[in-house]
């Protein structure tokens, strides 16, 4: 559905926090492919408790960051802590803050196995990639992170992806203006085929609507060009909303 112009401002941080917590394996696989090879459905992924983080880290704790502890029950690998941070405005990104946060988490969790990941919804390509502290003679601290700039990914490369997050984020990737309806259709098709839970389907249909932002004319064209996808999701939306009214 087209986005209502009177709706409240979009909370990108909250949207991506929900996305990562609902689909942690897919998040790690898409946003940090360099470290995702062993992160399969057999791994156990535990979000760190925010109450504990806030108590221990104080003002340095950012509620909307998502630390995920990945454990392998069979012991094949030592646990790995992923720190995923979403940035909708690259000007707000601070590599010093990220390094500080990762060091705090490493100390809190008694581990050196930390993978910092930054997901840029927009990018200037000028974000610092590395932090080095030292002098002319020595480097005393070197810090970098995995950078995932969604705008630099080609949406077409993920048309048929089995990674649900990739399909949901198609509109945030790179595509031609004449592909807008197909971007929306591919995202909706991915949602309907890869997510069996009707309530989550409805939840993330809203996500697709927000980031594709079809206007009324585009939605009408979409319904004409993709009647099957349009009908499926419209029926789902009507059914779940009717059930919600009955429960209310």
C-alpha positions as CSV (number, residue, x, y, z in Angstrom):
1,X,0.0,0.0,0.0
2,X,1.2,3.6,-0.6
3,X,2.7,5.3,2.4
4,X,0.4,7.7,4.2
5,X,1.8,11.2,4.1
6,X,0.4,11.7,7.6
7,X,2.2,8.7,9.0
8,X,4.9,9.3,11.7
9,X,8.6,9.5,10.6
10,X,10.2,6.2,9.8
11,X,12.5,4.8,12.6
12,X,15.1,3.1,10.5
13,X,17.0,2.0,13.6
14,X,13.9,0.2,15.1
15,X,13.0,-1.3,11.7
16,X,16.4,-2.9,11.3
17,X,16.7,-3.9,14.9
18,X,13.4,-5.9,14.4
19,X,14.6,-7.3,11.1
20,X,17.9,-8.5,12.6
21,X,16.4,-10.0,15.7
22,X,13.7,-11.8,13.6
23,X,16.2,-13.2,11.1
24,X,19.6,-13.3,12.7
25,X,21.2,-16.0,10.5
26,X,20.1,-14.2,7.3
27,X,21.3,-10.9,8.7
28,X,24.8,-12.2,9.4
29,X,24.9,-13.9,6.0
30,X,23.9,-10.8,4.0
31,X,25.6,-8.1,6.0
32,X,28.8,-9.9,6.9
33,X,29.4,-12.6,4.3
34,X,33.2,-12.7,5.2
35,X,32.3,-14.2,8.6
36,X,29.1,-16.1,7.8
37,X,30.3,-19.3,6.3
38,X,29.9,-21.4,9.5
39,X,26.8,-19.5,10.7
40,X,24.1,-21.9,9.6
41,X,20.8,-23.0,11.2
42,X,22.9,-25.4,13.4
43,X,24.5,-22.4,15.2
44,X,22.7,-21.0,18.2
45,X,22.3,-17.2,18.1
46,X,21.6,-15.3,21.3
47,X,20.9,-11.6,21.4
48,X,22.7,-10.1,24.4
49,X,20.3,-8.9,27.1
50,X,19.9,-5.1,26.8
51,X,19.2,-4.7,30.6
52,X,22.7,-6.1,31.3
53,X,24.3,-4.0,28.6
54,X,22.7,-0.8,29.9
55,X,23.7,-1.5,33.5
56,X,27.3,-2.3,32.6
57,X,28.0,0.2,29.8
58,X,25.9,3.2,31.0
59,X,25.7,6.1,28.5
60,X,27.9,4.2,26.0
61,X,25.2,1.7,25.4
62,X,23.1,2.3,22.3
63,X,19.7,0.6,22.7
64,X,19.3,0.2,18.9
65,X,22.6,-1.6,18.3
66,X,22.2,-5.4,18.0
67,X,24.9,-7.6,19.6
68,X,24.4,-11.2,18.7
69,X,26.4,-14.1,20.3
70,X,26.8,-17.0,18.0
71,X,27.5,-20.3,19.6
72,X,28.2,-23.8,18.1
73,X,26.7,-26.5,20.4
74,X,28.9,-29.1,18.9
75,X,32.0,-27.1,19.9
76,X,33.3,-26.9,16.3
77,X,34.1,-23.2,16.8
78,X,34.5,-20.8,19.7
79,X,31.7,-18.4,20.2
80,X,31.7,-15.3,18.1
81,X,30.1,-11.9,19.0
82,X,28.6,-9.9,16.1
83,X,28.0,-6.2,16.7
84,X,25.6,-4.9,14.1
85,X,25.0,-1.2,13.8
86,X,22.7,0.4,11.2
87,X,23.4,3.9,9.9
88,X,20.7,5.7,7.9
89,X,22.8,8.9,7.9
90,X,26.5,8.4,7.2
91,X,27.4,11.7,8.8
92,X,26.4,10.3,12.1
93,X,28.8,7.4,11.9
94,X,31.7,7.5,14.4
95,X,34.3,4.8,14.1
96,X,35.7,6.0,17.5
97,X,32.3,5.3,19.1
98,X,32.1,1.9,17.4
99,X,35.6,0.9,18.5
100,X,34.8,2.0,22.1
101,X,31.6,0.0,22.1
102,X,33.3,-3.1,20.7
103,X,36.0,-2.9,23.3
104,X,33.4,-2.5,26.1
105,X,31.5,-5.5,24.8
106,X,34.7,-7.6,24.5
107,X,35.5,-6.8,28.1
108,X,32.0,-7.4,29.3
109,X,31.7,-10.8,27.6
110,X,35.4,-11.8,28.3
111,X,36.1,-12.4,24.6
112,X,38.4,-11.1,21.9
113,X,36.2,-12.7,19.2
114,X,34.2,-9.7,18.1
115,X,33.0,-8.9,14.6
116,X,31.9,-5.3,14.1
117,X,29.4,-4.8,11.2
118,X,28.0,-1.5,10.0
119,X,25.0,-1.4,7.7
120,X,24.8,1.8,5.7
121,X,21.4,2.6,4.2
122,X,23.0,5.5,2.5
123,X,26.6,6.2,1.9
124,X,28.9,9.0,0.9
125,X,31.7,6.6,0.4
126,X,33.8,8.8,2.7
127,X,33.0,7.0,5.9
128,X,36.3,6.1,7.7
129,X,37.2,2.4,7.1
130,X,39.9,2.1,9.7
131,X,41.0,3.6,13.0
132,X,44.7,3.6,13.8
133,X,46.2,5.0,17.0
134,X,49.9,5.5,17.3
135,X,52.9,7.6,16.4
136,X,55.4,7.9,13.6
137,X,57.2,4.9,15.1
138,X,54.5,2.4,16.1
139,X,50.8,1.6,15.6
140,X,49.4,0.8,19.0
141,X,45.8,0.2,18.1
142,X,44.3,-0.8,14.7
143,X,40.5,-1.2,14.3
144,X,38.3,-1.9,11.3
145,X,34.9,-3.3,10.6
146,X,32.8,-5.0,8.0
147,X,31.1,-2.4,5.9
148,X,27.8,-3.2,4.1
149,X,26.5,-0.3,2.0
150,X,23.2,-1.5,0.7
151,X,23.2,1.2,-2.1
152,X,26.3,-0.5,-3.5
153,X,24.6,-3.9,-4.0
154,X,22.8,-4.5,-7.3
155,X,19.2,-5.5,-6.6
156,X,19.2,-7.7,-9.7
157,X,21.8,-9.9,-8.1
158,X,19.3,-10.8,-5.4
159,X,16.2,-11.2,-7.5
160,X,16.1,-14.9,-6.7
161,X,17.9,-14.9,-3.4
162,X,16.7,-17.4,-0.7
163,X,17.9,-14.9,1.9
164,X,14.7,-13.2,3.1
165,X,16.5,-10.1,4.4
166,X,18.1,-9.6,0.9
167,X,14.6,-9.8,-0.7
168,X,13.1,-7.4,1.9
169,X,16.0,-4.9,1.3
170,X,15.8,-4.9,-2.5
171,X,14.5,-1.3,-2.6
172,X,17.5,-0.1,-0.6
173,X,19.9,-1.5,-3.1
174,X,20.9,-0.1,-6.5
175,X,18.3,-0.4,-9.3
176,X,17.1,1.6,-12.3
177,X,14.0,3.7,-12.0
178,X,12.1,1.6,-14.5
179,X,12.7,-1.4,-12.3
180,X,10.8,0.0,-9.3
181,X,7.7,-2.1,-9.7
182,X,9.8,-5.3,-10.2
183,X,11.8,-4.4,-7.1
184,X,8.5,-4.3,-5.1
185,X,7.2,-7.5,-6.7
186,X,10.4,-9.4,-6.1
187,X,10.4,-8.3,-2.5
188,X,6.7,-9.3,-2.0
189,X,7.2,-12.6,-3.7
190,X,10.2,-13.4,-1.5
191,X,8.2,-12.5,1.6
192,X,5.3,-14.7,0.6
193,X,7.5,-17.7,-0.3
194,X,10.3,-17.5,2.3
195,X,8.2,-16.5,5.4
196,X,5.5,-19.0,6.4
197,X,4.2,-17.0,9.3
198,X,1.2,-14.8,8.2
199,X,1.7,-12.3,11.0
200,X,5.4,-11.8,10.0
201,X,4.3,-11.6,6.4
202,X,2.0,-8.7,7.3
203,X,4.7,-7.1,9.5
204,X,7.3,-7.1,6.7
205,X,4.9,-6.1,4.0
206,X,4.8,-2.8,5.9
207,X,8.7,-2.8,5.7
208,X,8.6,-3.3,2.0
209,X,6.0,-0.5,1.6
210,X,8.0,1.9,3.7
211,X,11.2,1.5,1.7
212,X,9.8,1.1,-1.8
213,X,7.3,3.9,-1.2
214,X,5.0,3.4,-4.2
215,X,2.7,6.2,-4.9
216,X,-1.0,5.7,-5.8
217,X,-0.3,5.6,-9.5
218,X,2.6,3.1,-9.1
219,X,0.5,0.9,-6.9
220,X,-2.2,0.8,-9.5
221,X,0.3,-0.2,-12.2
222,X,1.7,-2.8,-9.8
223,X,-1.7,-4.3,-9.2
224,X,-2.3,-4.5,-13.0
225,X,1.1,-5.9,-13.8
226,X,1.4,-8.4,-10.9
227,X,-2.2,-9.4,-10.0
228,X,-1.2,-12.6,-8.3
229,X,1.2,-11.1,-5.8
230,X,-1.1,-8.1,-5.3
231,X,-4.1,-10.4,-4.6
232,X,-2.2,-12.7,-2.3
233,X,-0.9,-10.0,0.0
234,X,-4.2,-8.0,0.0
235,X,-6.1,-11.1,1.1
236,X,-3.6,-11.8,3.8
237,X,-3.8,-8.2,5.1
238,X,-7.6,-8.2,5.1
239,X,-7.8,-11.6,6.9
240,X,-5.3,-10.7,9.6
241,X,-6.8,-7.3,10.2
242,X,-10.3,-8.9,10.5
243,X,-8.9,-11.5,13.0
244,X,-7.4,-8.6,15.0
245,X,-10.7,-6.8,15.1
246,X,-12.5,-10.0,16.3
247,X,-9.9,-10.5,19.0
248,X,-10.2,-6.9,20.0
